[in-house]
Amino acid sequence: HIGWLGSAELKKLAEELSQAIKNHRLVTFDYFDREGRLSQRTIEPYHLTYKGERWYLQAFSLERQDWRIFRLSRMTHYEIRDQIFIPRAFQPRTLTLDATIHPVFATLTFKADQQIRDVLVERFGKKSLTPIDQERFLIDVRLPKNEDSFRFLLSLGRHAQIVQSDSSFFDAFKKYLQTVGAMYT
């Protein structure tokens, strides 16, 4: 994801949160949970973690009066406040990502066109490539069985085709395609 606009924005947010942690500044923001529900939060930030290609913030939520972990990409309209907090006793937690954040992976084989080779090599590396001819190649990848993977596959358009996968992944992807397609009929 390096070079994407979203990455630059999240890096900036992580840097600002890092300063808020050092300076013991309260932070307010709007937050979208996994189901897309919006809430407003005021937190005491304590620890930033990068895991599973995502940034997380361990913080004390004043609304919940409890420790919470927030994914930075779900935070909007944030403000580092001037208000200083007195730090609580805090022990950084090792993040163990649950099944919704860290889902079951499936191994897939794509037949892909050379014109998207760079996208696949950047994401999965060269070692999983097998040339077919001048225009196409096979690539073996591991993807989580979730909507993020399905959106990634859709981004490849007609330049990649799954030729082998675990049937539950393939069935879930086809169902996702039908659901998206039904939105436009």
HELIX and SHEET records of a PDB file:
HELIX    1   1 LEU A    5  ASN A   23  1                                  19    
HELIX    2   2 LEU A   72  ARG A   74  5                                   3    
HELIX    3   3 GLN A  114  ILE A  116  5                                   3    
HELIX    4   4 ARG A  117  PHE A  124  1                                   8    
HELIX    5   5 LYS A  126  SER A  128  5                                   3    
HELIX    6   6 GLU A  147  SER A  155  1                                   9    
HELIX    7   7 GLY A  157  HIS A  159  5                                   3    
HELIX    8   8 SER A  167  ALA A  182  1                                  16    
SHEET    1   A 5 ASP A  66  ARG A  71  0                                        
SHEET    2   A 5 ARG A  54  SER A  61 -1                                        
SHEET    3   A 5 LEU A  38  LYS A  51 -1                                        
SHEET    4   A 5 ARG A  25  PHE A  32 -1                                        
SHEET    5   A 5 MET A  75  ILE A  84 -1                                        
SHEET    1   B 4 LEU A 129  PRO A 131  0                                        
SHEET    2   B 4 ARG A 136  PRO A 144 -1                                        
SHEET    3   B 4 PHE A 105  ASP A 113 -1                                        
SHEET    4   B 4 ALA A 160  SER A 165 -1                                        
END                                                                             
